[in-house]
Amino acid sequence: MQNINSILVGVDLTHADRLVAEELNEQTAEAVERAIWVAALFNARLEFFAAMDLSAHTKHLLEEDRDHLTNNVEDEAHRVMSELIEQAKAKGVESSSKVAFGAPWREIILEVIREKHDMVLVGTRPHGFTGRLFGGTVMNLFRQCPCPVYAVKVDEEPEVPEIVVASDMSEVSSDILNFIVSSAQVADMKIHLVHAIDTRLDERLKGLGVNQETLKKCAEDIKSEIENELNEQLAQTDFRTLTYGVQVHVLEGSPDVAIPAFLAEHKVNLLAMGTLARSGLSGFFIGNTAERMLEKVNCSVLTFKPSDFVSPVVPE
């Protein structure tokens, strides 16, 4: 896992009916505060990045009165961003800012590629009529951004955060675990290493005439084997140095059901997980299970890509 030296913070300047509001919306304000905290933790540099996706009507007005309206919009945006730079400076964090026009998710990814940022941090919207925490911008970043994406949910700050690392035993999940354990050496966290077994296998075997006792023994053997694999994965980290250690859990059920239920039961603050890519190919297809899981979680999420991931987003 690479070091976190440079973080892009996605800044949404819109609020209510204002194209550029004087005050940040709640989600963006939370993301900015969290980004400054993370940057201080890793001694990283921040770039506050605002991309404004203008309507056709607004674009027409800007074209009609380019000198007046465009300058006013950009000037106001830069004024708000300069306040964020001062906010970071007060915490001893070096930062810069940039304003762009276009679809935020695309402009963010292009900026990550240009500036070689190590992480993107953005705020999430409240649950809307779909009941989903993550909107189109965040989901597109999860799918196509080449670096880790940290989507921050507005929440009460706990005394000791509870973090879940969802492991599929892959190299990516080992990288994630190492990253979270390293972070917990600097800031105390309660870490859960979690894997879910799809119990639908039992139903298929029942259909083949396998008796209940054999099924139970098979399930126990699989669970024991997975626990051993998780503990082997954990042994490759410095978890023994942590204040709270790491708890290992093997859940029964489909991951997209069992893991969100575990998050809710334990009031988890952050889910860290890998996402699937087509190895060696340009382009990203988030796995169906991961997609369904992300629709159900109600906490902040940190996603990682495989090392060979190539974003399909390229400059026009």
PLY file of the C-alpha trace (Angstrom):
ply
format ascii 1.0
element vertex 316
property float x
property float y
property float z
element edge 315
property int vertex1
property int vertex2
end_header
0.00 0.00 0.00
1.45 3.35 -1.03
1.91 6.20 1.41
-0.71 8.94 1.63
1.20 12.11 0.71
-1.39 14.02 -1.31
-5.17 14.13 -0.83
-7.79 15.68 -3.08
-10.85 17.00 -1.23
-13.98 17.29 -3.35
-15.71 20.55 -2.41
-19.38 21.08 -3.28
-19.88 24.84 -3.36
-23.62 24.70 -4.05
-26.14 25.10 -1.25
-29.90 25.48 -1.57
-30.39 27.62 -4.72
-26.94 29.21 -4.67
-24.36 28.28 -7.32
-21.62 29.35 -4.93
-22.82 29.62 -1.34
-21.07 31.63 1.36
-21.29 28.65 3.72
-20.56 25.03 2.83
-23.34 22.48 3.06
-23.16 20.12 6.04
-21.77 17.18 4.08
-18.94 19.17 2.51
-18.07 20.87 5.81
-17.76 17.43 7.43
-15.58 16.20 4.55
-13.28 19.20 4.87
-12.85 18.68 8.63
-12.17 14.96 8.15
-9.70 15.66 5.33
-7.72 18.07 7.49
-7.63 15.45 10.26
-6.45 12.71 7.87
-3.85 15.02 6.33
-2.47 15.87 9.77
-2.42 12.14 10.63
-0.33 11.25 7.58
1.52 14.55 7.24
-0.07 14.85 3.80
-0.82 17.83 1.58
-4.41 18.76 0.61
-5.88 20.08 -2.59
-9.36 21.54 -2.21
-11.04 20.94 -5.57
-14.41 22.31 -6.66
-15.99 21.29 -9.96
-19.23 23.05 -10.90
-21.56 21.21 -13.24
-23.55 24.04 -14.78
-26.92 23.73 -16.46
-27.29 24.60 -20.12
-29.15 27.79 -19.12
-26.39 28.88 -16.73
-23.72 28.13 -19.32
-25.65 30.29 -21.81
-25.81 33.18 -19.34
-22.08 32.90 -18.70
-21.39 32.94 -22.42
-23.65 35.98 -22.86
-21.91 37.95 -20.12
-18.56 36.20 -19.80
-16.59 39.11 -18.36
-19.08 39.92 -15.62
-20.83 36.68 -14.58
-17.94 34.27 -15.12
-15.57 36.40 -13.11
-18.11 36.80 -10.33
-18.72 33.03 -10.11
-15.03 32.14 -10.18
-14.04 34.96 -7.84
-16.63 33.90 -5.27
-15.56 30.27 -5.59
-11.91 31.14 -5.05
-12.86 33.29 -2.05
-14.61 30.34 -0.38
-11.70 28.04 -1.23
-9.18 30.49 0.25
-11.07 30.22 3.55
-10.59 26.45 3.45
-6.87 26.93 2.93
-6.78 29.11 6.04
-8.77 26.50 7.95
-6.19 23.86 7.04
-3.28 26.19 7.80
-4.64 26.71 11.32
-4.20 22.96 11.86
-0.69 22.96 10.42
-1.74 21.37 7.11
-0.38 22.65 3.79
-3.01 23.01 1.08
-3.96 24.56 -2.25
-7.19 24.96 -4.21
-8.54 24.74 -7.73
-11.88 25.46 -9.40
-13.07 23.66 -12.55
-16.25 23.39 -14.61
-17.77 20.04 -15.55
-19.22 16.86 -14.04
-17.62 16.68 -10.55
-16.79 12.94 -10.61
-15.06 13.22 -13.99
-13.17 16.40 -13.16
-12.02 14.89 -9.83
-10.68 11.78 -11.56
-8.88 13.83 -14.20
-7.29 15.94 -11.46
-6.22 12.80 -9.57
-4.53 11.50 -12.71
-2.85 14.85 -13.48
-1.59 15.52 -9.97
-1.07 11.88 -8.90
-3.09 12.20 -5.70
-3.00 9.26 -3.28
-6.56 9.58 -1.97
-9.85 11.34 -2.70
-12.06 12.46 0.16
-15.64 13.61 -0.44
-18.80 14.16 1.57
-21.94 12.09 1.04
-25.47 13.32 0.68
-28.19 12.41 3.21
-30.47 9.49 2.36
-32.81 10.67 -0.36
-35.97 9.14 -1.77
-33.95 6.14 -2.99
-32.82 5.37 0.56
-29.22 5.26 -0.66
-26.41 7.08 1.08
-24.16 7.49 -1.95
-25.17 9.59 -4.93
-24.00 9.38 -8.52
-20.80 11.35 -7.97
-19.58 9.09 -5.16
-20.56 5.86 -6.93
-18.73 6.94 -10.08
-15.64 7.65 -7.98
-15.94 4.22 -6.34
-16.13 2.67 -9.81
-13.60 4.66 -11.81
-11.19 6.67 -9.61
-7.69 5.12 -9.67
-6.82 5.91 -6.03
-8.59 5.08 -2.74
-11.86 6.99 -2.23
-13.02 7.99 1.25
-16.72 8.93 1.29
-17.54 10.66 4.56
-20.95 10.51 6.20
-22.01 13.21 8.64
-22.09 11.52 12.03
-21.35 12.06 15.69
-17.64 11.73 16.40
-17.13 8.71 18.68
-14.51 8.60 21.41
-12.99 5.52 19.74
-14.03 4.88 16.11
-15.15 1.38 15.11
-13.71 0.28 11.75
-14.65 -2.79 9.69
-12.23 -4.20 7.13
-14.19 -6.47 4.76
-11.76 -9.14 3.57
-12.09 -11.48 0.60
-8.58 -12.87 1.27
-7.23 -10.99 -1.76
-4.04 -8.94 -2.01
-6.17 -5.78 -2.01
-7.81 -6.70 1.30
-4.35 -7.40 2.79
-3.25 -3.93 1.69
-6.36 -2.41 3.25
-5.79 -4.25 6.53
-2.18 -3.09 6.69
-3.28 0.47 5.99
-5.95 0.48 8.71
-3.64 -1.18 11.26
-0.93 1.40 10.50
-3.49 4.18 10.95
-4.57 2.72 14.30
-0.99 2.95 15.52
-1.32 6.74 15.28
-4.99 7.20 16.22
-6.78 4.61 18.36
-9.45 2.59 16.55
-11.40 -0.58 17.26
-10.86 -2.76 14.21
-13.01 -5.68 13.05
-11.73 -8.00 10.31
-14.82 -9.49 8.66
-15.60 -12.12 6.05
-19.07 -13.40 5.13
-19.90 -16.95 3.97
-22.73 -17.31 1.49
-24.95 -19.89 3.22
-27.05 -20.41 0.08
-24.65 -23.26 -0.64
-26.50 -25.24 2.04
-29.76 -25.05 0.10
-28.09 -26.26 -3.08
-26.53 -29.21 -1.26
-29.85 -30.10 0.39
-31.29 -30.30 -3.08
-28.68 -32.95 -3.89
-29.74 -35.08 -0.91
-26.91 -34.20 1.50
-28.11 -34.77 5.10
-28.28 -32.07 7.78
-25.45 -33.47 9.90
-23.06 -33.48 6.94
-24.09 -29.93 6.03
-23.43 -28.75 9.59
-19.99 -30.39 9.65
-19.18 -28.89 6.26
-20.22 -25.40 7.43
-18.11 -25.73 10.60
-15.09 -26.83 8.57
-15.46 -23.95 6.13
-15.85 -21.44 8.97
-12.77 -22.80 10.73
-10.74 -22.66 7.51
-11.76 -19.05 6.86
-10.95 -18.04 10.44
-7.48 -19.52 9.95
-7.03 -17.62 6.68
-8.13 -14.35 8.31
-5.75 -14.89 11.21
-2.93 -15.60 8.75
-3.77 -12.35 6.95
-3.79 -10.54 10.28
-0.44 -12.06 11.28
1.19 -10.15 8.42
0.42 -6.86 10.20
1.56 -5.18 13.42
-1.87 -5.60 15.05
-0.34 -6.73 18.36
0.93 -3.18 18.92
-2.60 -1.74 18.88
-4.45 -0.62 22.00
-7.60 -2.55 21.08
-6.11 -5.24 18.85
-8.22 -6.61 15.98
-11.33 -8.78 16.31
-11.93 -11.47 13.67
-15.50 -12.32 12.60
-16.81 -14.92 10.15
-20.39 -14.02 9.30
-22.99 -16.35 7.85
-24.97 -15.11 4.89
-24.51 -13.26 1.65
-21.91 -10.48 2.10
-24.27 -7.79 0.81
-26.73 -8.71 3.59
-24.52 -9.95 6.46
-21.95 -7.15 6.40
-24.43 -4.20 6.41
-26.29 -5.95 9.27
-23.00 -6.25 11.19
-22.24 -2.56 10.57
-25.62 -1.53 11.95
-25.45 -3.83 14.97
-21.98 -2.60 16.02
-22.62 1.06 15.10
-19.55 1.04 12.85
-18.14 4.40 11.72
-16.15 3.27 8.69
-16.23 0.34 6.26
-12.95 -0.28 4.41
-13.24 -2.58 1.42
-11.75 -3.49 -1.92
-13.59 -3.23 -5.19
-13.27 -5.56 -8.14
-11.66 -4.64 -11.45
-11.06 -6.51 -14.68
-7.38 -7.30 -14.28
-5.18 -5.95 -17.03
-8.00 -4.13 -18.79
-8.76 -0.44 -18.91
-12.07 0.18 -17.22
-13.75 -0.67 -13.96
-16.74 -2.79 -13.10
-17.62 -2.79 -9.43
-18.66 -6.29 -8.38
-22.40 -6.95 -8.07
-22.01 -7.97 -4.42
-20.02 -4.84 -3.58
-22.55 -2.66 -5.43
-25.47 -4.15 -3.50
-23.57 -3.83 -0.24
-22.83 -0.14 -0.80
-26.53 0.51 -1.39
-27.28 -0.76 2.14
-24.52 0.66 4.34
-25.13 3.69 6.54
-21.61 4.72 7.48
-18.53 6.27 5.88
-16.78 4.06 3.31
-13.16 3.80 2.19
-12.65 1.85 -1.06
-9.42 0.59 -2.62
-8.58 -0.60 -6.14
-6.25 -3.41 -7.26
-2.71 -2.26 -8.11
-3.23 -2.95 -11.82
-6.41 -0.90 -12.10
-6.52 1.58 -15.00
-9.22 4.26 -14.98
-11.28 4.55 -18.17
-11.48 8.32 -17.68
-9.14 10.11 -20.08
-8.87 13.77 -21.15
-10.93 14.64 -24.21
0 1
1 2
2 3
3 4
4 5
5 6
6 7
7 8
8 9
9 10
10 11
11 12
12 13
13 14
14 15
15 16
16 17
17 18
18 19
19 20
20 21
21 22
22 23
23 24
24 25
25 26
26 27
27 28
28 29
29 30
30 31
31 32
32 33
33 34
34 35
35 36
36 37
37 38
38 39
39 40
40 41
41 42
42 43
43 44
44 45
45 46
46 47
47 48
48 49
49 50
50 51
51 52
52 53
53 54
54 55
55 56
56 57
57 58
58 59
59 60
60 61
61 62
62 63
63 64
64 65
65 66
66 67
67 68
68 69
69 70
70 71
71 72
72 73
73 74
74 75
75 76
76 77
77 78
78 79
79 80
80 81
81 82
82 83
83 84
84 85
85 86
86 87
87 88
88 89
89 90
90 91
91 92
92 93
93 94
94 95
95 96
96 97
97 98
98 99
99 100
100 101
101 102
102 103
103 104
104 105
105 106
106 107
107 108
108 109
109 110
110 111
111 112
112 113
113 114
114 115
115 116
116 117
117 118
118 119
119 120
120 121
121 122
122 123
123 124
124 125
125 126
126 127
127 128
128 129
129 130
130 131
131 132
132 133
133 134
134 135
135 136
136 137
137 138
138 139
139 140
140 141
141 142
142 143
143 144
144 145
145 146
146 147
147 148
148 149
149 150
150 151
151 152
152 153
153 154
154 155
155 156
156 157
157 158
158 159
159 160
160 161
161 162
162 163
163 164
164 165
165 166
166 167
167 168
168 169
169 170
170 171
171 172
172 173
173 174
174 175
175 176
176 177
177 178
178 179
179 180
180 181
181 182
182 183
183 184
184 185
185 186
186 187
187 188
188 189
189 190
190 191
191 192
192 193
193 194
194 195
195 196
196 197
197 198
198 199
199 200
200 201
201 202
202 203
203 204
204 205
205 206
206 207
207 208
208 209
209 210
210 211
211 212
212 213
213 214
214 215
215 216
216 217
217 218
218 219
219 220
220 221
221 222
222 223
223 224
224 225
225 226
226 227
227 228
228 229
229 230
230 231
231 232
232 233
233 234
234 235
235 236
236 237
237 238
238 239
239 240
240 241
241 242
242 243
243 244
244 245
245 246
246 247
247 248
248 249
249 250
250 251
251 252
252 253
253 254
254 255
255 256
256 257
257 258
258 259
259 260
260 261
261 262
262 263
263 264
264 265
265 266
266 267
267 268
268 269
269 270
270 271
271 272
272 273
273 274
274 275
275 276
276 277
277 278
278 279
279 280
280 281
281 282
282 283
283 284
284 285
285 286
286 287
287 288
288 289
289 290
290 291
291 292
292 293
293 294
294 295
295 296
296 297
297 298
298 299
299 300
300 301
301 302
302 303
303 304
304 305
305 306
306 307
307 308
308 309
309 310
310 311
311 312
312 313
313 314
314 315
